């Protein structure tokens, strides 16, 4: 009977040890993977728009760019919103010299205009 009790105890001890070890390992796996699963990929993170203000120097409709008198150049897209100008971005071509505020995002080396606001003309 003693042999059976020792064998049973040894078997139960091994079972408890194996169960505790596997529970411990499975409890640690999700914790170590959780930060990676929760963090969005760098490309998917939303960027905060930046803002630039200056006098509009030129608009190049073929290259879809506009340049301020400071030399800063911005790309625009068909979804760029324009306020204060008739005809959207195309209307900016005739507004050289006007004060503009450009809200943009940096995408790689490019500054892409999200919104362009043309200041009201000064009354003389």
N, CA, C and O atoms as a DFTB+ gen file, in Angstrom:
496 C
 N C O
     1  1       0.808      -1.164       0.000
     2  2       0.000       0.000       0.000
     3  2       0.868       1.251       0.000
     4  3       0.522       2.271      -0.596
     5  1       2.007       1.148       0.685
     6  2       2.902       2.278       0.709
     7  2       3.407       2.631      -0.669
     8  3       3.508       3.812      -1.000
     9  1       3.718       1.672      -1.459
    10  2       4.212       1.918      -2.807
    11  2       3.146       2.604      -3.636
    12  3       3.453       3.492      -4.431
    13  1       1.928       2.211      -3.465
    14  2       0.847       2.794      -4.209
    15  2       0.611       4.236      -3.786
    16  3       0.343       5.084      -4.637
    17  1       0.701       4.528      -2.525
    18  2       0.492       5.879      -2.030
    19  2       1.602       6.794      -2.522
    20  3       1.333       7.905      -2.978
    21  1       2.857       6.333      -2.432
    22  2       3.971       7.138      -2.921
    23  2       3.849       7.379      -4.419
    24  3       4.101       8.487      -4.893
    25  1       3.474       6.379      -5.144
    26  2       3.305       6.511      -6.607
    27  2       2.183       7.485      -6.937
    28  3       2.309       8.319      -7.833
    29  1       1.068       7.364      -6.187
    30  2      -0.068       8.253      -6.423
    31  2       0.306       9.686      -6.092
    32  3      -0.037      10.606      -6.833
    33  1       1.009       9.882      -4.980
    34  2       1.428      11.216      -4.582
    35  2       2.405      11.790      -5.608
    36  3       2.303      12.960      -5.978
    37  1       3.329      10.986      -6.058
    38  2       4.296      11.443      -7.055
    39  2       3.575      11.814      -8.350
    40  3       3.902      12.828      -8.968
    41  1       2.606      11.012      -8.764
    42  2       1.863      11.286      -9.975
    43  2       1.026      12.559      -9.817
    44  3       1.000      13.398     -10.718
    45  1       0.349      12.704      -8.685
    46  2      -0.439      13.914      -8.435
    47  2       0.459      15.148      -8.370
    48  3       0.105      16.208      -8.886
    49  1       1.596      15.008      -7.747
    50  2       2.552      16.124      -7.665
    51  2       3.014      16.548      -9.051
    52  3       3.087      17.738      -9.356
    53  1       3.323      15.570      -9.878
    54  2       3.741      15.869     -11.249
    55  2       2.617      16.550     -12.018
    56  3       2.857      17.498     -12.767
    57  1       1.395      16.070     -11.835
    58  2       0.237      16.657     -12.514
    59  2       0.038      18.103     -12.081
    60  3      -0.184      18.979     -12.916
    61  1       0.118      18.354     -10.773
    62  2      -0.047      19.715     -10.248
    63  2       1.061      20.616     -10.791
    64  3       0.787      21.742     -11.207
    65  1       2.297      20.144     -10.793
    66  2       3.417      20.927     -11.300
    67  2       3.226      21.252     -12.776
    68  3       3.419      22.397     -13.185
    69  1       2.850      20.265     -13.578
    70  2       2.654      20.479     -15.017
    71  2       1.504      21.454     -15.263
    72  3       1.599      22.319     -16.132
    73  1       0.432      21.318     -14.511
    74  2      -0.716      22.219     -14.667
    75  2      -0.323      23.644     -14.282
    76  3      -0.641      24.588     -15.005
    77  1       0.351      23.805     -13.172
    78  2       0.770      25.133     -12.720
    79  2       1.722      25.760     -13.736
    80  3       1.623      26.950     -14.034
    81  1       2.638      24.959     -14.263
    82  2       3.589      25.470     -15.247
    83  2       2.875      25.911     -16.521
    84  3       3.191      26.974     -17.057
    85  1       1.930      25.133     -17.016
    86  2       1.230      25.484     -18.260
    87  2       0.324      26.698     -18.046
    88  3       0.204      27.531     -18.945
    89  1      -0.315      26.818     -16.883
    90  2      -1.130      28.001     -16.591
    91  2      -0.263      29.248     -16.499
    92  3      -0.642      30.319     -16.974
    93  1       0.875      29.100     -15.898
    94  2       1.799      30.224     -15.774
    95  2       2.269      30.681     -17.157
    96  3       2.321      31.880     -17.431
    97  1       2.603      29.748     -18.011
    98  2       3.079      30.083     -19.355
    99  2       1.974      30.719     -20.186
   100  3       2.234      31.673     -20.920
   101  1       0.751      30.215     -20.088
   102  2      -0.342      30.788     -20.882
   103  2      -0.765      32.137     -20.347
   104  3      -1.223      32.978     -21.121
   105  1      -0.632      32.377     -19.071
   106  2      -0.978      33.674     -18.492
   107  2       0.032      34.732     -18.912
   108  3      -0.334      35.896     -19.074
   109  1       1.277      34.361     -19.089
   110  2       2.305      35.316     -19.474
   111  2       2.268      35.623     -20.964
   112  3       2.625      36.734     -21.355
   113  1       1.859      34.706     -21.794
   114  2       1.875      34.921     -23.248
   115  2       0.991      36.088     -23.679
   116  3       1.476      36.944     -24.418
   117  1      -0.276      36.179     -23.267
   118  2      -1.079      37.319     -23.688
   119  2      -0.554      38.650     -23.147
   120  3      -0.652      39.674     -23.822
   121  1      -0.003      38.639     -21.944
   122  2       0.514      39.884     -21.374
   123  2       1.678      40.405     -22.197
   124  3       1.794      41.612     -22.409
   125  1       2.542      39.514     -22.662
   126  2       3.683      39.971     -23.452
   127  2       3.260      40.361     -24.866
   128  3       3.950      41.147     -25.516
   129  1       2.148      39.832     -25.352
   130  2       1.678      40.171     -26.689
   131  2       0.724      41.349     -26.681
   132  3       0.504      41.955     -27.730
   133  1       0.151      41.697     -25.548
   134  2      -0.867      42.742     -25.479
   135  2      -0.383      44.102     -25.977
   136  3      -1.107      44.723     -26.756
   137  1       0.786      44.611     -25.586
   138  2       1.185      45.925     -26.082
   139  2       1.322      45.957     -27.596
   140  3       0.960      46.954     -28.221
   141  1       1.830      44.905     -28.194
   142  2       1.977      44.883     -29.647
   143  2       0.612      44.826     -30.323
   144  3       0.418      45.421     -31.384
   145  1      -0.332      44.116     -29.716
   146  2      -1.658      44.003     -30.311
   147  2      -2.434      45.310     -30.187
   148  3      -3.247      45.627     -31.055
   149  1      -2.195      46.069     -29.125
   150  2      -2.931      47.302     -28.906
   151  2      -2.353      48.470     -29.687
   152  3      -3.102      49.368     -30.071
   153  1      -1.054      48.493     -29.934
   154  2      -0.426      49.621     -30.612
   155  2      -0.735      49.571     -32.107
   156  3      -0.442      48.568     -32.758
   157  1      -1.320      50.631     -32.664
   158  2      -1.586      50.640     -34.094
   159  2      -0.292      50.786     -34.881
   160  3       0.681      51.339     -34.369
   161  1      -0.265      50.303     -36.108
   162  2       0.940      50.441     -36.912
   163  2       1.279      51.913     -37.116
   164  3       0.385      52.759     -37.113
   165  1       2.555      52.226     -37.293
   166  2       3.004      53.618     -37.431
   167  2       2.335      54.305     -38.612
   168  3       2.008      55.488     -38.522
   169  1       2.125      53.602     -39.706
   170  2       1.521      54.218     -40.887
   171  2       0.055      54.548     -40.664
   172  3      -0.478      55.454     -41.306
   173  1      -0.604      53.828     -39.764
   174  2      -2.031      54.052     -39.543
   175  2      -2.312      55.149     -38.526
   176  3      -3.451      55.597     -38.395
   177  1      -1.291      55.582     -37.811
   178  2      -1.518      56.611     -36.808
   179  2      -1.865      57.928     -37.486
   180  3      -1.221      58.331     -38.455
   181  1      -2.875      58.583     -36.971
   182  2      -3.280      59.868     -37.530
   183  2      -2.255      60.930     -37.157
   184  3      -1.789      61.000     -36.020
   185  1      -1.924      61.740     -38.126
   186  2      -1.003      62.821     -37.879
   187  2      -1.771      64.085     -37.565
   188  3      -2.876      64.300     -38.062
   189  1      -1.175      64.913     -36.737
   190  2      -1.782      66.201     -36.452
   191  2      -1.465      67.131     -37.609
   192  3      -0.314      67.226     -38.035
   193  1      -2.482      67.818     -38.122
   194  2      -2.200      68.767     -39.190
   195  2      -1.359      69.929     -38.659
   196  3      -1.531      70.378     -37.526
   197  1      -0.465      70.391     -39.493
   198  2       0.332      71.557     -39.166
   199  2      -0.248      72.731     -39.943
   200  3      -1.128      72.551     -40.785
   201  1       0.240      73.917     -39.662
   202  2      -0.328      75.097     -40.297
   203  2       0.788      76.023     -40.759
   204  3       1.803      76.180     -40.079
   205  1       0.588      76.634     -41.921
   206  2       1.527      77.621     -42.444
   207  2       0.718      78.816     -42.912
   208  3      -0.394      78.672     -43.419
   209  1       1.291      79.997     -42.735
   210  2       0.591      81.209     -43.122
   211  2       1.547      82.080     -43.915
   212  3       2.724      82.192     -43.572
   213  1       1.046      82.693     -44.966
   214  2       1.899      83.568     -45.753
   215  2       1.171      84.095     -46.968
   216  3      -0.022      83.855     -47.158
   217  1       1.918      84.823     -47.790
   218  2       1.364      85.408     -49.003
   219  2       1.488      84.395     -50.138
   220  3       2.551      83.814     -50.355
   221  1       0.385      84.195     -50.855
   222  2       0.381      83.241     -51.968
   223  2       1.214      83.798     -53.110
   224  3       0.962      84.904     -53.589
   225  1       2.193      83.043     -53.537
   226  2       3.072      83.478     -54.627
   227  2       2.603      82.914     -55.957
   228  3       2.447      83.655     -56.928
   229  1       2.371      81.579     -56.008
   230  2       1.964      80.962     -57.273
   231  2       1.235      79.653     -57.060
   232  3       1.334      79.023     -56.007
   233  1       0.492      79.256     -58.100
   234  2      -0.213      77.974     -58.119
   235  2       0.153      77.289     -59.425
   236  3       0.031      77.889     -60.493
   237  1       0.604      76.031     -59.353
   238  2       0.921      75.257     -60.546
   239  2      -0.113      74.140     -60.653
   240  3      -0.033      73.133     -59.949
   241  1      -1.091      74.333     -61.549
   242  2      -2.187      73.378     -61.682
   243  2      -1.720      72.022     -62.228
   244  3      -2.296      70.992     -61.880
   245  1      -0.693      72.010     -63.072
   246  2      -0.210      70.740     -63.632
   247  2       0.485      69.886     -62.580
   248  3       0.292      68.671     -62.533
   249  1       1.288      70.518     -61.741
   250  2       1.992      69.786     -60.687
   251  2       1.153      69.660     -59.425
   252  3       1.523      68.938     -58.499
   253  1       0.004      70.372     -59.386
   254  2      -0.884      70.413     -58.228
   255  2      -0.118      70.868     -56.990
   256  3      -0.152      70.221     -55.944
   257  1       0.581      72.010     -57.136
   258  2       1.323      72.599     -56.031
   259  2       1.004      74.086     -55.919
   260  3       0.558      74.721     -56.875
   261  1       1.242      74.615     -54.739
   262  2       1.162      76.057     -54.550
   263  2       2.345      76.472     -53.700
   264  3       2.838      75.704     -52.873
   265  1       2.794      77.707     -53.917
   266  2       3.992      78.201     -53.254
   267  2       3.688      79.514     -52.554
   268  3       2.988      80.375     -53.089
   269  1       4.220      79.651     -51.360
   270  2       4.088      80.895     -50.602
   271  2       5.306      81.773     -50.890
   272  3       6.312      81.295     -51.414
   273  1       5.208      83.061     -50.544
   274  2       6.324      83.980     -50.779
   275  2       7.559      83.604     -49.967
   276  3       8.663      84.046     -50.285
   277  1       7.390      82.797     -48.926
   278  2       8.517      82.321     -48.119
   279  2       9.293      81.211     -48.818
   280  3      10.368      80.815     -48.369
   281  1       8.736      80.709     -49.929
   282  2       9.389      79.617     -50.660
   283  2       8.837      78.245     -50.309
   284  3       9.196      77.256     -50.947
   285  1       7.973      78.167     -49.309
   286  2       7.384      76.874     -48.941
   287  2       6.445      76.417     -50.053
   288  3       5.640      77.202     -50.555
   289  1       6.549      75.158     -50.432
   290  2       5.704      74.587     -51.465
   291  2       4.841      73.494     -50.859
   292  3       5.308      72.705     -50.038
   293  1       3.582      73.452     -51.268
   294  2       2.618      72.479     -50.771
   295  2       1.932      71.807     -51.941
   296  3       1.642      72.446     -52.953
   297  1       1.673      70.521     -51.802
   298  2       0.869      69.809     -52.785
   299  2      -0.581      69.940     -52.369
   300  3      -0.879      70.128     -51.189
   301  1      -1.481      69.843     -53.327
   302  2      -2.895      69.780     -53.005
   303  2      -3.515      68.638     -53.785
   304  3      -2.948      68.162     -54.768
   305  1      -4.682      68.202     -53.341
   306  2      -5.379      67.095     -53.982
   307  2      -6.792      67.541     -54.330
   308  3      -7.196      68.662     -54.024
   309  1      -7.529      66.656     -54.968
   310  2      -8.919      66.972     -55.312
   311  2      -9.779      67.092     -54.050
   312  3     -10.865      67.670     -54.100
   313  1      -9.312      66.558     -52.931
   314  2     -10.090      66.643     -51.693
   315  2      -9.652      67.804     -50.790
   316  3     -10.196      67.966     -49.698
   317  1      -8.675      68.616     -51.229
   318  2      -8.261      69.781     -50.451
   319  2      -9.406      70.785     -50.420
   320  3      -9.943      71.158     -51.464
   321  1      -9.777      71.221     -49.216
   322  2     -10.870      72.184     -49.066
   323  2     -10.308      73.595     -49.164
   324  3      -9.241      73.890     -48.627
   325  1     -11.039      74.459     -49.854
   326  2     -10.618      75.846     -50.013
   327  2     -11.762      76.756     -49.588
   328  3     -12.894      76.600     -50.044
   329  1     -11.457      77.704     -48.713
   330  2     -12.462      78.687     -48.319
   331  2     -11.930      80.075     -48.651
   332  3     -10.737      80.347     -48.514
   333  1     -12.834      80.949     -49.089
   334  2     -12.462      82.323     -49.402
   335  2     -12.041      82.538     -50.838
   336  3     -11.568      83.621     -51.183
   337  1     -12.202      81.526     -51.692
   338  2     -11.856      81.656     -53.109
   339  2     -12.937      81.000     -53.942
   340  3     -13.438      79.932     -53.591
   341  1     -13.293      81.631     -55.035
   342  2     -14.264      81.057     -55.972
   343  2     -13.582      79.981     -56.805
   344  3     -12.465      80.185     -57.278
   345  1     -14.232      78.845     -56.989
   346  2     -13.706      77.795     -57.862
   347  2     -12.670      76.892     -57.231
   348  3     -11.925      76.226     -57.950
   349  1     -12.594      76.846     -55.910
   350  2     -11.670      75.932     -55.245
   351  2     -10.218      76.302     -55.477
   352  3      -9.877      77.483     -55.545
   353  1      -9.355      75.289     -55.600
   354  2      -7.926      75.531     -55.777
   355  2      -7.663      76.262     -57.090
   356  3      -6.758      77.093     -57.163
   357  1      -8.442      75.962     -58.126
   358  2      -8.267      76.641     -59.409
   359  2      -8.478      78.151     -59.258
   360  3      -7.831      78.940     -59.947
   361  1      -9.363      78.545     -58.377
   362  2      -9.617      79.963     -58.133
   363  2      -8.458      80.670     -57.459
   364  3      -8.385      81.899     -57.492
   365  1      -7.554      79.923     -56.850
   366  2      -6.397      80.522     -56.192
   367  2      -5.387      81.085     -57.191
   368  3      -4.607      81.975     -56.852
   369  1      -5.400      80.571     -58.412
   370  2      -4.426      80.992     -59.414
   371  2      -4.472      82.497     -59.649
   372  3      -3.447      83.107     -59.955
   373  1      -5.638      83.097     -59.511
   374  2      -5.777      84.540     -59.744
   375  2      -5.649      85.345     -58.453
   376  3      -5.912      86.548     -58.452
   377  1      -5.252      84.705     -57.363
   378  2      -5.197      85.383     -56.070
   379  2      -3.770      85.559     -55.564
   380  3      -3.546      85.631     -54.356
   381  1      -2.823      85.627     -56.460
   382  2      -1.435      85.833     -56.083
   383  2      -1.328      87.114     -55.252
   384  3      -1.928      88.133     -55.596
   385  1      -0.574      87.060     -54.175
   386  2      -0.404      88.208     -53.294
   387  2      -1.352      88.221     -52.106
   388  3      -1.174      89.026     -51.192
   389  1      -2.340      87.361     -52.096
   390  2      -3.305      87.298     -50.985
   391  2      -2.741      86.470     -49.843
   392  3      -1.972      85.534     -50.059
   393  1      -3.128      86.820     -48.642
   394  2      -2.725      86.099     -47.429
   395  2      -3.522      84.788     -47.349
   396  3      -4.747      84.794     -47.469
   397  1      -2.820      83.670     -47.145
   398  2      -3.478      82.368     -47.020
   399  2      -2.959      81.635     -45.786
   400  3      -1.832      81.849     -45.339
   401  1      -3.804      80.776     -45.256
   402  2      -3.418      79.858     -44.184
   403  2      -3.627      78.457     -44.734
   404  3      -4.698      78.132     -45.245
   405  1      -2.603      77.640     -44.626
   406  2      -2.654      76.279     -45.164
   407  2      -2.507      75.290     -44.015
   408  3      -1.497      75.285     -43.311
   409  1      -3.522      74.456     -43.833
   410  2      -3.436      73.337     -42.892
   411  2      -2.975      72.142     -43.712
   412  3      -3.591      71.804     -44.722
   413  1      -1.897      71.503     -43.284
   414  2      -1.320      70.431     -44.086
   415  2      -0.815      69.294     -43.220
   416  3      -0.627      69.436     -42.012
   417  1      -0.601      68.155     -43.876
   418  2       0.014      66.976     -43.255
   419  2       1.317      66.700     -43.966
   420  3       1.423      66.900     -45.176
   421  1       2.306      66.243     -43.229
   422  2       3.572      65.849     -43.831
   423  2       3.496      64.359     -44.141
   424  3       3.290      63.534     -43.250
   425  1       3.664      64.035     -45.399
   426  2       3.647      62.626     -45.845
   427  2       4.976      62.366     -46.536
   428  3       5.168      62.703     -47.705
   429  1       5.876      61.767     -45.796
   430  2       7.230      61.568     -46.326
   431  2       7.889      62.927     -46.438
   432  3       7.974      63.661     -45.454
   433  1       8.357      63.269     -47.632
   434  2       9.006      64.568     -47.855
   435  2       8.007      65.615     -48.337
   436  3       8.373      66.775     -48.524
   437  1       6.752      65.223     -48.540
   438  2       5.748      66.133     -49.096
   439  2       4.878      66.752     -48.014
   440  3       4.565      66.122     -47.004
   441  1       4.497      67.995     -48.247
   442  2       3.512      68.679     -47.407
   443  2       2.234      68.750     -48.230
   444  3       2.184      69.427     -49.257
   445  1       1.207      68.052     -47.774
   446  2      -0.042      67.943     -48.525
   447  2      -1.116      68.789     -47.838
   448  3      -1.466      68.562     -46.681
   449  1      -1.626      69.772     -48.587
   450  2      -2.630      70.690     -48.043
   451  2      -3.950      69.964     -47.834
   452  3      -4.442      69.270     -48.725
   453  1      -4.515      70.134     -46.648
   454  2      -5.821      69.585     -46.317
   455  2      -6.866      70.675     -46.490
   456  3      -7.954      70.443     -47.017
   457  1      -6.504      71.887     -46.026
   458  2      -7.425      73.011     -46.106
   459  2      -6.639      74.289     -46.380
   460  3      -5.583      74.523     -45.793
   461  1      -7.169      75.104     -47.273
   462  2      -6.554      76.385     -47.604
   463  2      -7.591      77.469     -47.330
   464  3      -8.698      77.431     -47.867
   465  1      -7.228      78.427     -46.499
   466  2      -8.129      79.526     -46.177
   467  2      -7.529      80.822     -46.705
   468  3      -6.414      81.198     -46.342
   469  1      -8.279      81.496     -47.561
   470  2      -7.831      82.766     -48.124
   471  2      -8.400      83.881     -47.262
   472  3      -9.601      83.925     -46.998
   473  1      -7.518      84.788     -46.822
   474  2      -7.968      85.915     -46.006
   475  2      -8.778      86.877     -46.871
   476  3      -8.551      86.996     -48.075
   477  1      -9.704      87.544     -46.247
   478  2     -10.504      88.532     -46.963
   479  2      -9.619      89.666     -47.466
   480  3      -8.637      90.031     -46.820
   481  1      -9.971      90.216     -48.618
   482  2      -9.204      91.305     -49.201
   483  2      -9.293      92.535     -48.302
   484  3     -10.350      92.843     -47.751
   485  1      -8.179      93.223     -48.166
   486  2      -8.158      94.424     -47.349
   487  2      -8.885      95.555     -48.076
   488  3      -8.664      95.777     -49.267
   489  1      -9.731      96.249     -47.371
   490  2     -10.459      97.380     -47.968
   491  2      -9.580      98.611     -47.887
   492  3      -8.952      98.885     -46.864
   493  1      -9.549      99.342     -48.979
   494  2      -8.707     100.545     -49.035
   495  2      -9.542     101.773     -48.943
   496  3      -9.012     102.884     -48.973
